[in-house]
Amino acid sequence: MCLPIKGQYEQFCNAESIKRFDVPIVQGIDKVFSATVNEWLSAPSPKKLSLSHSTGDIVQHVIEKALAQKENRCNVVSTAPVLE
């Protein structure tokens, strides 16, 4: 269950993202909040999330891509005419 902090854009984005995993999003604590939490706790366990890559693998991939892009920029030869 997710209760995003109001007025925090990243919280809104996180809540929108985890909806894809059937995580219930609660917009506030109101009169029915206790019932909502009890219903959530009584529900069957969600399907386990299985990730295909570790965080380390993802970070390494991003670093390799960034280094390759930097190298490509350094190897670009200007084709503009040289003015004397």
RODO-2510 file (C-alpha; in nm, 4 decimals, decimal comma):
residues 84
     n   res          X          Y          Z
     1     m     0,0000     0,0000     0,0000
     2     c     0,1232     0,3477    -0,0829
     3     l     0,0302     0,6805     0,0751
     4     p     0,2122     0,9450    -0,1311
     5     i     0,3061     1,2668     0,0463
     6     k     0,0905     1,5481    -0,0879
     7     g     0,2654     1,8242    -0,2761
     8     q     0,5665     1,6073    -0,3603
     9     y     0,5867     1,5437    -0,7338
    10     e     0,8237     1,2453    -0,7030
    11     q     0,5768     1,0819    -0,4639
    12     f     0,3031     1,1210    -0,7253
    13     c     0,5322     0,9680    -0,9905
    14     n     0,6264     0,6774    -0,7644
    15     a     0,2607     0,6071    -0,6872
    16     e     0,1723     0,6096    -1,0573
    17     s     0,4585     0,3704    -1,1317
    18     i     0,3722     0,1130    -0,8693
    19     k     0,0078     0,0995    -0,9771
    20     r     0,1380    -0,1316    -1,2518
    21     f     0,2198    -0,3835    -0,9798
    22     d    -0,1327    -0,3686    -0,8355
    23     v    -0,0170    -0,1746    -0,5285
    24     p    -0,3149     0,0072    -0,3801
    25     i    -0,2695     0,3837    -0,3629
    26     v    -0,4346     0,5734    -0,0772
    27     q    -0,4746     0,9484    -0,1279
    28     g    -0,5169     1,0339     0,2389
    29     i    -0,6077     0,9193     0,5871
    30     d    -0,9815     0,9551     0,6248
    31     k    -1,2732     0,7885     0,8064
    32     v    -1,2396     0,4668     0,6064
    33     f    -0,8594     0,4443     0,6237
    34     s    -0,8614     0,1718     0,8941
    35     a    -1,1043    -0,0373     0,6922
    36     t    -0,8923     0,0134     0,3795
    37     v    -0,5779    -0,1048     0,5609
    38     n    -0,7595    -0,4056     0,7113
    39     e    -0,8948    -0,5000     0,3689
    40     w    -0,5447    -0,4703     0,2217
    41     l    -0,3933    -0,6845     0,4993
    42     s    -0,6644    -0,9488     0,4541
    43     a    -0,6200    -0,9715     0,0775
    44     p    -0,4251    -1,2592    -0,0775
    45     s    -0,0524    -1,1996    -0,1123
    46     p     0,0387    -1,0338    -0,4415
    47     k     0,2423    -1,2094    -0,7045
    48     k     0,6120    -1,1865    -0,6223
    49     l     0,8005    -0,9339    -0,8295
    50     s     1,0870    -1,0954    -1,0134
    51     l     1,3553    -0,8693    -1,1569
    52     s     1,5744    -0,9968    -1,4382
    53     h     1,8761    -0,7753    -1,3633
    54     s     2,0455    -0,6723    -1,0429
    55     t     2,0914    -0,3073    -0,9513
    56     g     2,4647    -0,3515    -1,0059
    57     d     2,4058    -0,4842    -1,3586
    58     i     2,1836    -0,1873    -1,4428
    59     v     2,4316     0,0674    -1,3050
    60     q     2,7175    -0,0968    -1,4949
    61     h     2,5152    -0,0874    -1,8175
    62     v     2,4366     0,2832    -1,7716
    63     i     2,8029     0,3626    -1,7027
    64     e     2,9144     0,1720    -2,0135
    65     k     2,6590     0,3559    -2,2289
    66     a     2,7672     0,6941    -2,0882
    67     l     3,1357     0,6192    -2,1492
    68     a     3,0641     0,5036    -2,5047
    69     q     2,8659     0,8203    -2,5737
    70     k     3,1455     1,0349    -2,4304
    71     e     3,4002     0,8508    -2,6471
    72     n     3,1847     0,8988    -2,9566
    73     r     3,1636     1,2732    -2,8944
    74     c     3,5406     1,2958    -2,8519
    75     n     3,6015     1,1111    -3,1796
    76     v     3,3775     1,3351    -3,3901
    77     v     3,5872     1,5243    -3,6427
    78     s     3,4596     1,8636    -3,7429
    79     t     3,3744     1,8887    -4,1132
    80     a     3,3271     2,2651    -4,1032
    81     p     3,5673     2,4599    -4,3263
    82     v     3,8535     2,6303    -4,1499
    83     l     3,8470     3,0057    -4,2028
    84     e     4,1838     3,1791    -4,2235
***
